[in-house]
Amino acid sequence: MREFDLSNARWCKSTYSGGDGGEDCVEVAHDFPGVVPVRDSKAGAAGPVIVVGSAAWAEFIRTVGAMA
């Protein structure tokens, strides 16, 4: 399994995360060619991160968008 240095990752939350402060959100990091690191914002830097292939992430976003 490949390791990624996420110490300087710029984490982003969805603009759809709501007006409650956005504590219950998924965050993604950009600037990692070919992959998208994903984490639960409640856990923050101490929590686990999953790394998803860019194509799989794009398909997930497309599918979720189609369900909305």
Wavefront OBJ file of the C-alpha trace (Angstrom):
o trace
v 0.000 0.000 0.000
v 1.344 3.406 -0.960
v 1.845 6.037 1.761
v 0.998 9.711 1.249
v 2.381 12.649 3.194
v -0.776 14.521 4.196
v 0.903 16.838 6.715
v 0.492 19.858 4.427
v -2.775 18.802 2.788
v -5.365 21.521 2.190
v -8.654 19.972 3.320
v -11.914 21.237 1.836
v -15.534 20.747 2.897
v -18.517 20.820 0.606
v -20.434 24.061 0.350
v -23.482 21.858 1.016
v -22.241 20.988 4.505
v -24.957 23.080 6.142
v -25.123 26.071 8.421
v -24.441 24.227 11.683
v -20.705 24.834 11.525
v -20.151 21.887 9.218
v -18.893 19.483 11.860
v -20.584 16.487 10.229
v -18.864 16.613 6.877
v -16.598 14.724 4.599
v -13.430 16.594 3.727
v -11.236 15.996 0.709
v -7.693 17.099 -0.030
v -6.610 18.298 -3.446
v -3.231 18.411 -5.176
v -2.553 14.667 -5.028
v -2.216 13.451 -8.637
v -4.335 10.396 -9.353
v -5.905 10.112 -5.893
v -8.290 11.930 -3.534
v -7.666 11.674 0.226
v -10.968 11.685 2.176
v -11.615 12.082 5.913
v -14.402 12.726 8.417
v -14.212 16.329 9.618
v -15.269 15.312 13.151
v -12.067 13.303 13.538
v -9.827 15.959 12.000
v -6.097 15.455 11.662
v -6.062 12.670 14.259
v -8.626 10.578 12.400
v -8.229 8.034 9.643
v -7.954 8.953 5.980
v -8.964 6.848 3.018
v -7.329 7.454 -0.336
v -9.544 6.895 -3.363
v -8.492 6.843 -6.996
v -9.454 10.009 -8.889
v -11.605 8.140 -11.407
v -13.505 6.324 -8.640
v -14.025 9.600 -6.763
v -15.334 11.321 -9.904
v -17.780 8.445 -10.465
v -18.924 8.635 -6.834
v -19.555 12.392 -7.114
v -21.387 11.911 -10.431
v -23.581 9.190 -8.964
v -24.411 11.132 -5.801
v -25.187 14.212 -7.872
v -27.564 12.229 -10.033
v -29.443 11.065 -6.932
v -30.037 14.613 -5.664
l 1 2 3 4 5 6 7 8 9 10 11 12 13 14 15 16 17 18 19 20 21 22 23 24 25 26 27 28 29 30 31 32 33 34 35 36 37 38 39 40 41 42 43 44 45 46 47 48 49 50 51 52 53 54 55 56 57 58 59 60 61 62 63 64 65 66 67 68
